[in-house]
Amino acid sequence: MTLSVLAVDDSRTIREMIKLTLDDAGYSTLLAEDGQDGLEVLTSAIEQNTPPDAIITDINMPRLDGIGFIKALRQLDNTRMIPVLVLSTESSDTLKRQARAAGATGWIVKPFDPAKLIKGLQMVAGSA
């Protein structure tokens, strides 16, 4: 079974790097430009009965940042349990605590090593 991942990042380059990394590892990848777009992509996937198995999100994004995105998806019944891996240039303990309090499952600092991204994703998604 192919696991699917929603990658939310405002950088097109980072989104493409994540997609290439996940595609190479056999994942199916959905992409979103920011938290608002992420909620729309997520809603569409749920309506098609194909919700992602995990989510990777940046923190600093326009319209709806990563913390707001995580809070919003944790308030929805059908997305409450989807594991969320934060992938950000931020590394402050305060932001990490805020993300965990919002419902983030793990944290990786950019730039990312593809093997570490896959390992982090496997750890939060329980598919190791």
N, C-alpha and C positions, 0 to 999 in steps of 0.2 A: 504494500500500500504506500502510495506517494504522500508524504506529508506536505501540507501547504502552509505558507508563511506570508503574512502581510507585512511589507516593509514600508515604513512611513518616514520619509526624510525630505527636507526641502531642497537638498542638493541632488540634481540630476546625476551627477558623477557618482555620488555615494549610492544612490538607488541602483544604478547600473552595476556598480561593484558588488553590492549585496546580491543582486539578481544573478550575476555571473557565478559568484561563490556558491549560492544555493542551488542553481541549476547544475553546476558541476558535481554537487553532492547528492543530486537526485531529488531535490525538493521542487515543488511547484510554487511559484512566487507571484503574489499580487503586489502592485506598487501604488503608493499614494504620496502626494506632494507635501502635505501637512496634516495636522490633526483633523481638521474639518473634512478634508478629502478622504482621510483614513476612515472616518466614521461613515462617509457615503459609500466607499468601496466595501467596507465591512457589512453595512446594511444590505447592499446589493448581493454580496456573497451569501449572506444568511437567507435572503429571500429566495435564492437559487438553491438553497439547502446544501451549500458548499462553504461553510464557515472555515476560516483558517485554523490550523492546529496550533499556531503560535503567531505572535506579533513581535516585530522588531521596530522600535521607534526612537527617533531623535528627541531631544528635549527642546532645543531652541529652533522654533519654526514660526512662520507668520500665521495669522488667523486663529489657530488653536495650537498651543504648544504641547509638548509631550506630556507634561503633568496633567494638563486639562484633558488631553485625549485619553489618558489612562483613567482618570476619574470618570469621564463620560462613559467609557466602555464598561467600567466596573458597576455602573448603575443600571445597566441593561441585563435582564435575566439571562438572555442567551449568549452573552459575551463575558459574563462575570468570571468564568473559570478559565478563559483562554490565557495561557502564560504569556507574559510580556517581558521581553529583553530590551533594556535601554541601551542604545548605541550612540554615544555622545562625546563631544570634545570636552565636556564638563566632567570634572572629577571631584568636586567639593562634597564633603561629607554631608553638608546641609541639603544639597540637591538630591543626593542619594537617599537620605532619610525621607525627604518629601516624596520622591518617586516610590519608595517602598510603602509609605503611608497611603499613597494613592492606589497602590496595587501592583507595582512593578515586581517582577519575579527575579530579575538579574540585571547586571550592569557591565558593559564593556566600554572602554575608552577608545575613541578614534585617535589616530588611524588604527584600523583593525587588521589583525592577521587572520586570513581566511580560515585557518585551522582552529584558531581560538574562537572565531565567530560560530563555527559549526559545533564545536565542543560546548560553548555557552548555550547555544540554542538547544542542543541535546539535553543539557543539564536542566534547563528550565521547563522543557517540554516533556521530560521523562522518557526520551526515546534513545537514550544512550545505549 
